[in-house]
Amino acid sequence: AEDVRHTPQGKELYSLRSQTIERVFADAKEKHSMRYTHLRGLAKLKMQVTLIFACMNLKKLAKWKRKKGMLPPFTSLCKDFLDFYLMKKQFA
């Protein structure tokens, strides 16, 4: 891996790291309270980190699908959710 990183292609790709991979960690620190740990134990912390990154990936997927026109407009999604919520509340 070290040899590949020092090739011209590897250097170009490595220069993009700050815009891709490290941005994910910065967003996790700033927006998803990962600056400090709030749980004790490796298993609990692993669960929290896994859930946070899964949510971040789902958000990225949703944004990508919206950009590609693969999702309905946001207003129709809200209306569908509201209709479902009201129907569920009616039968409860």
N, CA, C and O of each residue as an XYZ file, in Angstrom:
368
protein
N       0.830     -1.197      0.000
C       0.000      0.000      0.000
C       0.874      1.261      0.000
O       0.534      2.256     -0.641
N       1.975      1.216      0.705
C       2.869      2.382      0.771
C       3.449      2.678     -0.601
O       3.558      3.843     -0.985
N       3.828      1.636     -1.355
C       4.391      1.836     -2.691
C       3.373      2.458     -3.638
O       3.717      3.326     -4.441
N       2.127      2.020     -3.548
C       1.066      2.556     -4.412
C       0.809      4.025     -4.081
O       0.554      4.828     -4.980
N       0.875      4.378     -2.810
C       0.602      5.752     -2.387
C       1.625      6.734     -2.962
O       1.308      7.905     -3.174
N       2.836      6.270     -3.213
C       3.886      7.163     -3.703
C       3.938      7.255     -5.234
O       4.769      7.985     -5.775
N       3.069      6.532     -5.932
C       3.004      6.665     -7.388
C       2.257      7.951     -7.722
O       1.563      8.481     -6.855
N       2.370      8.475     -8.938
C       1.641      9.701     -9.307
C       0.117      9.565     -9.136
O      -0.543     10.487     -8.657
N      -0.429      8.413     -9.530
C      -1.876      8.204     -9.345
C      -2.233      8.142     -7.863
O      -3.253      8.684     -7.437
N      -1.386      7.479     -7.089
C      -1.634      7.366     -5.657
C      -1.589      8.718     -4.964
O      -2.392      8.990     -4.071
N      -0.650      9.570     -5.373
C      -0.557     10.908     -4.783
C      -1.794     11.740     -5.104
O      -2.299     12.475     -4.256
N      -2.273     11.616     -6.334
C      -3.476     12.364     -6.728
C      -4.687     11.894     -5.932
O      -5.484     12.700     -5.452
N      -4.809     10.576     -5.801
C      -5.930     10.019     -5.049
C      -5.824     10.373     -3.565
O      -6.830     10.691     -2.930
N      -4.618     10.320     -3.016
C      -4.410     10.625     -1.602
C      -4.722     12.087     -1.290
O      -5.148     12.413     -0.182
N      -4.509     12.967     -2.270
C      -4.804     14.382     -2.042
C      -6.302     14.629     -1.899
O      -6.709     15.623     -1.297
N      -7.122     13.741     -2.443
C      -8.579     13.882     -2.322
C      -9.106     13.351     -0.989
O     -10.278     13.542     -0.664
N      -8.253     12.692     -0.226
C      -8.666     12.089      1.040
C      -9.301     13.110      1.984
O     -10.284     12.808      2.661
N      -8.742     14.306      2.026
C      -9.265     15.318      2.950
C     -10.675     15.753      2.572
O     -11.423     16.230      3.426
N     -11.045     15.595      1.310
C     -12.376     15.995      0.869
C     -13.392     14.873      1.023
O     -14.596     15.128      0.988
N     -12.939     13.650      1.192
C     -13.868     12.529      1.242
C     -13.881     11.877      2.619
O     -14.801     12.096      3.406
N     -12.877     11.090      2.903
C     -12.875     10.271      4.114
C     -12.792     11.125      5.376
O     -13.557     10.913      6.317
N     -11.883     12.074      5.404
C     -11.719     12.861      6.621
C     -12.909     13.784      6.869
O     -13.171     14.149      8.015
N     -13.631     14.165      5.823
C     -14.842     14.964      5.999
C     -15.916     14.166      6.735
O     -16.669     14.720      7.536
N     -15.984     12.875      6.463
C     -16.955     12.014      7.153
C     -16.681     12.018      8.649
O     -17.608     12.145      9.449
N     -15.428     11.882      9.029
C     -15.088     11.880     10.449
C     -15.315     13.251     11.078
O     -15.731     13.338     12.234
N     -15.051     14.309     10.340
C     -15.300     15.654     10.859
C     -16.794     15.876     11.078
O     -17.193     16.433     12.101
N     -17.618     15.447     10.131
C     -19.071     15.566     10.301
C     -19.542     14.748     11.496
O     -20.401     15.192     12.258
N     -18.987     13.568     11.659
C     -19.377     12.732     12.800
C     -19.035     13.435     14.114
O     -19.817     13.390     15.064
N     -17.880     14.078     14.168
C     -17.495     14.778     15.387
C     -18.396     15.974     15.669
O     -18.846     16.167     16.799
N     -18.656     16.769     14.649
C     -19.381     18.021     14.843
C     -20.896     17.844     14.911
O     -21.553     18.477     15.736
N     -21.445     17.009     14.071
C     -22.900     16.926     13.945
C     -23.525     15.756     14.688
O     -24.730     15.761     14.940
N     -22.734     14.760     15.041
C     -23.308     13.555     15.633
C     -22.695     13.218     16.984
O     -22.661     12.054     17.383
N     -22.221     14.216     17.671
C     -21.694     14.126     19.041
C     -20.693     12.994     19.240
O     -20.781     12.238     20.209
N     -19.745     12.883     18.319
C     -18.704     11.877     18.494
C     -17.387     12.501     18.947
O     -16.337     11.862     18.880
N     -17.443     13.734     19.402
C     -16.227     14.369     19.911
C     -15.793     13.692     21.210
O     -14.599     13.516     21.451
N     -16.752     13.316     22.039
C     -16.482     12.630     23.298
C     -17.342     11.378     23.365
O     -18.403     11.315     22.745
N     -16.891     10.394     24.109
C     -17.694      9.184     24.280
C     -18.713      9.425     25.388
O     -18.426     10.091     26.383
N     -19.884      8.880     25.200
C     -20.949      9.023     26.186
C     -21.295      7.681     26.819
O     -22.066      7.620     27.777
N     -20.735      6.630     26.292
C     -21.006      5.289     26.794
C     -19.718      4.667     27.320
O     -18.618      5.087     26.961
N     -19.869      3.675     28.162
C     -18.706      2.955     28.678
C     -18.697      1.553     28.089
O     -19.738      0.910     27.956
N     -17.537      1.107     27.751
C     -17.383     -0.244     27.230
C     -17.262     -0.249     25.713
O     -17.920      0.516     25.009
N     -16.406     -1.131     25.241
C     -16.136     -1.207     23.810
C     -17.362     -1.655     23.020
O     -17.613     -1.136     21.932
N     -18.125     -2.604     23.544
C     -19.297     -3.112     22.823
C     -20.350     -2.022     22.651
O     -20.933     -1.888     21.575
N     -20.598     -1.243     23.704
C     -21.597     -0.169     23.619
C     -21.136      0.930     22.671
O     -21.925      1.462     21.891
N     -19.853      1.264     22.745
C     -19.317      2.300     21.875
C     -19.349      1.849     20.414
O     -19.664      2.636     19.522
N     -19.021      0.578     20.177
C     -19.071      0.035     18.816
C     -20.492      0.103     18.266
O     -20.692      0.447     17.100
N     -21.487     -0.226     19.105
C     -22.884     -0.155     18.686
C     -23.259      1.282     18.307
O     -23.900      1.505     17.280
N     -22.865      2.242     19.121
C     -23.194      3.640     18.862
C     -22.549      4.129     17.562
O     -23.202      4.768     16.736
N     -21.282      3.825     17.396
C     -20.563      4.264     16.196
C     -21.151      3.616     14.947
O     -21.297      4.274     13.916
N     -21.484      2.350     15.031
C     -22.081      1.644     13.887
C     -23.406      2.269     13.497
O     -23.669      2.470     12.311
N     -24.238      2.578     14.467
C     -25.530      3.200     14.171
C     -25.360      4.593     13.567
O     -26.065      4.957     12.626
N     -24.434      5.358     14.102
C     -24.212      6.714     13.583
C     -23.743      6.662     12.133
O     -24.261      7.392     11.288
N     -22.765      5.803     11.839
C     -22.264      5.734     10.467
C     -23.296      5.120      9.521
O     -23.335      5.479      8.344
N     -24.134      4.201     10.011
C     -25.210      3.665      9.172
C     -26.189      4.776      8.810
O     -26.621      4.874      7.662
N     -26.539      5.612      9.783
C     -27.437      6.744      9.510
C     -26.808      7.733      8.539
O     -27.479      8.258      7.651
N     -25.519      7.980      8.713
C     -24.839      8.896      7.788
C     -24.836      8.331      6.367
O     -24.994      9.080      5.403
N     -24.657      7.013      6.231
C     -24.684      6.388      4.912
C     -26.081      6.437      4.301
O     -26.219      6.656      3.098
N     -27.116      6.236      5.111
C     -28.489      6.328      4.601
C     -28.802      7.748      4.138
O     -29.467      7.944      3.121
N     -28.324      8.724      4.883
C     -28.525     10.116      4.492
C     -27.824     10.407      3.167
O     -28.381     11.069      2.292
N     -26.596      9.906      3.031
C     -25.842     10.099      1.791
C     -26.563      9.416      0.617
O     -26.623      9.969     -0.481
N     -27.106      8.221      0.853
C     -27.839      7.503     -0.191
C     -29.096      8.263     -0.595
O     -29.401      8.376     -1.782
N     -29.825      8.784      0.387
C     -31.045      9.538      0.091
C     -30.735     10.798     -0.711
O     -31.457     11.132     -1.651
N     -29.670     11.490     -0.344
C     -29.285     12.700     -1.087
C     -28.890     12.349     -2.522
O     -29.237     13.067     -3.460
N     -28.163     11.241     -2.686
C     -27.743     10.807     -4.015
C     -28.961     10.436     -4.862
O     -29.044     10.806     -6.033
N     -29.914      9.697     -4.258
C     -31.118      9.306     -5.002
C     -31.957     10.520     -5.374
O     -32.515     10.573     -6.471
N     -32.053     11.495     -4.477
C     -32.813     12.706     -4.797
C     -32.156     13.453     -5.962
O     -32.841     13.951     -6.856
N     -30.825     13.524     -5.940
C     -30.093     14.205     -7.005
C     -30.302     13.511     -8.352
O     -30.373     14.176     -9.386
N     -30.402     12.178     -8.346
C     -30.599     11.405     -9.570
C     -32.065     11.327     -9.985
O     -32.383     10.750    -11.025
N     -32.965     11.905     -9.179
C     -34.392     11.874     -9.505
C     -35.052     10.542     -9.205
O     -36.076     10.208     -9.801
N     -34.482      9.787     -8.296
C     -35.010      8.466     -7.964
C     -35.945      8.489     -6.758
O     -36.451      7.442     -6.352
N     -36.180      9.658     -6.185
C     -37.085      9.802     -5.052
C     -38.181     10.798     -5.411
O     -37.942     11.730     -6.179
N     -39.373     10.612     -4.867
C     -40.432     11.600     -5.118
C     -40.104     12.911     -4.419
O     -39.233     12.946     -3.550
N     -40.789     13.990     -4.786
C     -40.547     15.272     -4.114
C     -40.750     15.155     -2.611
O     -41.538     14.332     -2.144
N     -40.048     15.969     -1.869
C     -40.082     15.918     -0.405
C     -41.489     16.134      0.128
O     -41.877     15.504      1.112
N     -42.264     17.017     -0.504
C     -43.607     17.306     -0.004
C     -44.500     16.078     -0.064
O     -45.314     15.868      0.835
N     -44.364     15.256     -1.110
C     -45.196     14.059     -1.190
C     -44.758     13.043     -0.145
O     -45.592     12.305      0.377
N     -43.460     12.989      0.173
C     -43.000     12.089      1.229
C     -43.594     12.499      2.572
O     -44.036     11.647      3.343
N     -43.606     13.800      2.854
C     -44.178     14.289      4.110
C     -45.663     13.981      4.176
O     -46.177     13.569      5.216
N     -46.349     14.185      3.059
C     -47.792     13.922      3.025
C     -48.065     12.438      3.260
O     -48.974     12.092      4.014
N     -47.288     11.556      2.621
C     -47.464     10.120      2.814
C     -47.232      9.739      4.268
O     -47.985      8.942      4.827
N     -46.200     10.301      4.884
C     -45.917      9.989      6.280
C     -47.039     10.493      7.184
O     -47.469      9.793      8.101
N     -47.506     11.698      6.923
C     -48.580     12.269      7.732
C     -49.858     11.452      7.590
O     -50.536     11.193      8.585
N     -50.198     11.043      6.375
C     -51.381     10.198      6.165
C     -51.244      8.882      6.920
O     -52.195      8.436      7.561
N     -50.074      8.258      6.852
C     -49.836      6.996      7.554
C     -49.950      7.194      9.063
O     -50.568      6.380      9.749
N     -49.364      8.262      9.582
C     -49.381      8.530     11.014
C     -50.810      8.759     11.510
O     -51.208      8.221     12.543
N     -51.576      9.555     10.771
C     -52.950      9.830     11.174
C     -53.811      8.597     11.113
O     -54.660      8.390     11.981
N     -53.607      7.761     10.092
C     -54.375      6.518      9.975
C     -54.038      5.594     11.143
O     -54.931      4.994     11.741
N     -52.762      5.482     11.463
C     -52.330      4.617     12.559
C     -52.903      5.124     13.884
O     -53.333      4.325     14.715
N     -52.912      6.420     14.083
C     -53.423      7.019     15.315
C     -54.935      6.803     15.434
O     -55.456      6.639     16.536
N     -55.632      6.805     14.299
C     -57.072      6.631     14.288
C     -57.472      5.251     14.800
O     -58.488      5.113     15.480
N     -56.669      4.212     14.473
C     -56.996      2.844     14.860
C     -56.419      2.469     16.224
O     -56.696      1.378     16.723
N     -55.640      3.330     16.823
C     -55.009      3.004     18.121
C     -55.956      3.264     19.274
O     -55.594      3.047     20.430
